[in-house]
Amino acid sequence: MWSYRSKGKGCSQVAKFHQYAGACGFGDDERRQFLWEATGCKTSKDRRLGQQDFDLVMILLERRLRWLVEEGVTTVEELAGKRIGALDYWEGRNPSGCANTRQRKAMWDSWLELREFLPKADRTEPWLLLFCEQCCGSPDFWSATVVDAARILDGLRQRVKQERRATGREVVAG
């Protein structure tokens, strides 16, 4: 969940999101639509939003602000007056919003665990790619965004749990 700090203790992530969205010229409806398209959540106060969602949203807003500067709609100085920092800060923290190494390893480990439950015919790359597409709409396991990786990992873990309950057994190699 995005943090909700009081005003006296610094800027919360929700406030930072609203600040950047406002600098992009988004009203309430545009801001909600943007958030919905980026994360699948309708409000910045949705409890399902995590740090990965926040990072992705901020990268997308930063790209929008850079585009507005390039198009001459606003200037870097005007944005600085709105307390918007460097327009590559968020993307620099996580280039292009891609999943990090830890997420990729966790997805791979979960896949290895799940495939032990699957029939041999389903222990294939095409099966995994279809599974990824069903989880997040992206059929690409290795270049998934931070948000897509979280959804894929959640799906893999839930499927492992489901298979364990259905079979009443632990993983059996083979």
Residue, then its C-alpha position, 0 to 999 in steps of 0.5 A: m500500500w502506498s504510504y500515508r504520512s501526515k503533512g508534518k512528517g514529509c510528503s506521502q507517496v499519495a501526495k507525490f502522485h497527486q502532485y505529479a499528476g497535477a503538474c501533468g494537467f490531469g483533473d480528477d477524472e483523468r488522474r483516475q483513468f491514468l491510474w486505472e490504465a497503469t495499475g488496474c486500481k481506480t483510486s490512489k488510496d486502494r489498499r492493493l497498490g504497492q511500492q511497485d505500482f507507485d514506482l511504475v506510475m511515477i515513471l509514467l508520469e515523469r515520461r509524460l512531463r518530459w513530453l510536455v516539456e519537449e512539446g513546449v506546453t511547460t518548462v522545467e522552471e515551471l515544473a520546479g516551481k511546482r516542486i517537481g524535481a529531475l525528470d529522470y529521477w524515478e526512471g533512474r531508480n528503476p530503468s523503464g519500469c522493468a522487474n528487478t533481479r530479485q523478482r525475476k529469480a522469485m518468478w523462476d523459482s516459483w515456476l520450477e516449483l509449480r512445474e513439478f505439479l504439472p503433467k510433463a506435457d505442460r512443463t513447457e515454455p509456451w505453457l508458462l508464457l500463456f500463464c503469464e499472459q493470463c496473469c497480466g496480459s503480457p506474454d513476456f516473462w523476462s521483460a515484464t514490468v515491475v507490476d506485471a512481475a508482481r502479478i505473475l509471481d502472485g499467480l504462480r504462488q497461488r497456483v502452487k498453493q492450489e496444486r498442493r491443496a488439490t493433491g494433498r502432497e508436497v512437491v514430487a520431483g519427476 
